Amino acid sequence: CRVAERFCDMEHGLLWPSQGVGRESATPYTDAIRRRKPSQPHIKRPLNPFMVWSQIERQKMTETTPDLHHAGISKHLGKRWRGLSQQERNPYIEEAERLRVLHMMEYPDYKYQPRKKGKMKKYLSEW
């Protein structure tokens, strides 16, 4: 399956990333989303339902309309996501929850700490 290879399985249809992770994996979340092992200590937040859905749909859109800019694709995806019914969103919500659990297993001490605007300005001014 060429479209969204990471999420396709020819025999079983859609295969969620969380289903392809072995129980013995030391890094289940990183393996599930097939992200490179980070060289820096920064831990990214787990994917939310929109991001799970948009990864699949963005891949499809880039294959069908390669001339569309990234910003244009994002706007289009946002409109389409808002147009989905709750029933259509549910599989992505469930997958995001499974990914969140894997994220908690891999990073048990993780706590989201957003950067304050003042700190970022101070950091940039030091450069």
N, C-alpha and C positions, 0 to 999 in steps of 0.2 A: 504494500500500500504506500504510494508515493506521498500522498497528502498526509501531513502530520504523522510521519513515521513513528514518532515517539508514542503515539496514542493508538496506533492501529495494530490489529492482529487479524490476518486474513480469515482464519478459521472461526474466530469468536466475535468478530466485529470490533467494537471499541474496547480497548484495554487501558485501564487507568494506570498512571505511573506508579501508584502505591501498590498495585497488584504484582508488579515485577520485581519487588525487593525481597531478597532472601531474609529469613528470620535471623540468620547468623551475622548479618551485616553490621559492622561497627558504625557505619554512617548511612542509616536507612533513608533519611530525608534527602541527602545529597545524591544518593543513588537513584531515588525515585524521580527526582526532577532532572537527573543527568547533568548536574552542574559540576564544573571542575572543582576539585578540592581547593579550598581557598588558601592562598599563600599568605594573606593578611588575616589578622584575627577578627575582622569584622564579620558578624553573623547577620545574614539577611533575614527578614521576616518571612514566615511561611506564606505561600500563595493563598490569596483569597479566592472565592468562587469566580469572580469576574476574570482574574488573571489566569485561572485554570482554563476557562472557556476561551479567553482571548488568545492564548497561546495556540490553541487548535485552529481557531478561526483566522488568525493572522497568517498562519502558514498557508491556509487555503487561499486567502485573498492575495498573498504575494505571488502565488503560482498562477492565479487567474488574471490578475491585473498588476503586472510587474512595474508599470509606469506610475502607479499611485505612490505618492510620498508617504513616509511613515506617519506624519501628522494627520494626513487625510485618512489613512487606514484607521488610526486611533479614533478619530471622530466618528467614522462610519461604524466601528465596532461598538462604541459607546451608545449610539442610537439603537443599534440592533439589540444590545444587551437590555436596555431599558424597555424594549418592545417585547421581550420574552415573557411568557407567563411564568408564574411560580412553579408550575409543574415542569416546564421546560428547564428551569434553573436548578431544580432539585438534584439531578445527578452531579452537577458541578459543585453544589453546596456540600453534598456528601463526600465527594472526592477531596475538597478543600479541608474538610474535617479530618479525613484519613491522613492527609499530608501534615496537618497540624499535629496530630498524634505522633507521626514519625519525627517531626521536628522536635517535639518535646522529648522523645527518646534519644535523639542525637545530641540535643543541647538542653539537658535537664535544668541548668541554672540560668537559661536565657530569660531575660526580661526586656521587653521593648522599652527603649529609652530615647524618645525623639530628641533631636538637637534643638536647643532654643535658638531663636533668631539672633539674639544678642551675641551668643557664643560664636556663631558662624561668622558674623561681621567682624568680631574681634580676631578670630582665627585668620580671616582673609586680610585684615589690616596688617597683620604681622608679616605677611609676605611682602 
